[in-house]
Amino acid sequence: VAWQKARELTVEIYRISSSGRFASDRGLRNQIQRATVSVMSNIAEGFERYSRQEFKQYLSVARGSAAEVRSQLFVALDLGYIGRTEFEPLYQRCVELSRLIGGMRASLDESH
């Protein structure tokens, strides 16, 4: 579920960052795109690792990348690249995703 939600978020981030003034800010556009891809990539890569400890580490990186996306959304909002109506649902998706990843990581601790 977390990977699926990360995939959906990635598509939305690419959509909003590929048009208008956001698209012309290559630095922020590339950074937010890399961060959102990092979330889903780290979930996937960690899942394929052989140890629970490695998976937990990759989930930590994924959660950090989700926080990075949230931070960059604020920059996009502050610069007027996106409006509050675009910002709010994306921000909430990031928060939900961080909670899911945190829950996955906690469940790995509990089942050990």
C-alpha positions in Angstrom: 0.0 0.0 0.0 2.8 2.4 0.9 4.6 1.8 -2.4 1.3 2.3 -4.3 0.6 5.6 -2.5 4.2 6.7 -3.2 3.7 5.9 -6.9 0.5 8.0 -7.0 2.3 10.8 -5.3 5.2 10.6 -7.8 2.8 10.9 -10.7 1.2 14.0 -9.1 4.5 15.6 -8.3 5.7 15.1 -11.9 2.4 16.5 -13.2 2.5 19.8 -11.1 6.2 20.3 -11.5 6.2 19.9 -15.3 4.2 22.9 -16.2 4.1 26.7 -15.6 6.6 28.5 -13.6 7.5 25.4 -11.6 8.8 23.7 -14.8 11.2 26.6 -15.5 12.8 26.3 -12.0 14.9 23.3 -13.0 16.6 23.1 -9.6 13.5 22.8 -7.5 11.7 20.7 -10.2 14.5 18.2 -10.4 15.0 18.0 -6.6 11.3 17.4 -5.8 11.0 14.8 -8.6 14.1 13.0 -7.4 12.9 13.1 -3.8 9.5 11.6 -4.7 11.0 8.9 -6.8 13.3 8.1 -3.9 10.3 7.4 -1.7 8.9 4.7 -3.9 12.4 3.4 -4.9 13.6 2.9 -1.4 10.4 1.1 -0.3 10.8 -1.3 -3.3 14.6 -1.8 -2.8 14.3 -2.3 0.9 11.5 -4.9 0.4 13.8 -6.9 -1.9 16.6 -6.9 0.6 17.5 -10.1 2.5 17.3 -8.8 6.1 14.7 -7.0 8.2 17.4 -4.6 9.3 18.2 -3.5 5.8 14.5 -3.1 5.0 14.1 -0.9 8.1 17.0 1.3 6.9 15.5 1.7 3.4 12.2 2.6 5.0 13.9 5.3 7.0 15.5 6.7 3.9 12.0 6.6 2.2 10.4 8.5 5.1 13.2 11.1 5.0 12.6 11.6 1.3 8.8 12.1 2.0 9.8 14.8 4.5 12.0 16.3 1.8 9.0 16.4 -0.6 6.9 18.1 2.0 9.5 20.8 2.5 9.9 21.4 -1.2 6.1 21.7 -1.6 6.4 24.6 0.9 9.0 26.2 -1.3 6.8 25.8 -4.4 3.9 27.3 -2.5 5.9 30.2 -1.2 7.3 31.0 -4.7 3.8 30.9 -6.2 4.5 27.8 -8.4 1.5 26.1 -6.9 -1.6 27.4 -5.1 -3.0 26.4 -1.8 -5.5 24.1 -3.5 -2.7 22.1 -5.1 -0.5 22.2 -2.1 -2.9 20.9 0.6 -3.8 17.5 -0.9 -0.2 16.8 -1.9 1.0 17.8 1.5 -1.6 15.5 3.1 -0.6 12.7 0.9 3.0 13.1 2.0 1.9 13.1 5.7 -0.2 9.9 5.1 2.7 8.3 3.3 5.1 9.1 6.1 2.7 7.5 8.6 2.4 4.4 6.5 6.1 4.0 6.2 6.6 4.6 9.9 3.9 2.0 10.6 5.7 -0.5 8.4 9.0 0.2 10.1 7.4 -0.2 13.6 5.7 -3.5 12.5 9.2 -4.8 11.5 10.4 -4.0 15.1 7.3 -5.7 16.6 7.5 -8.9 14.6 11.1 -9.4 15.4 
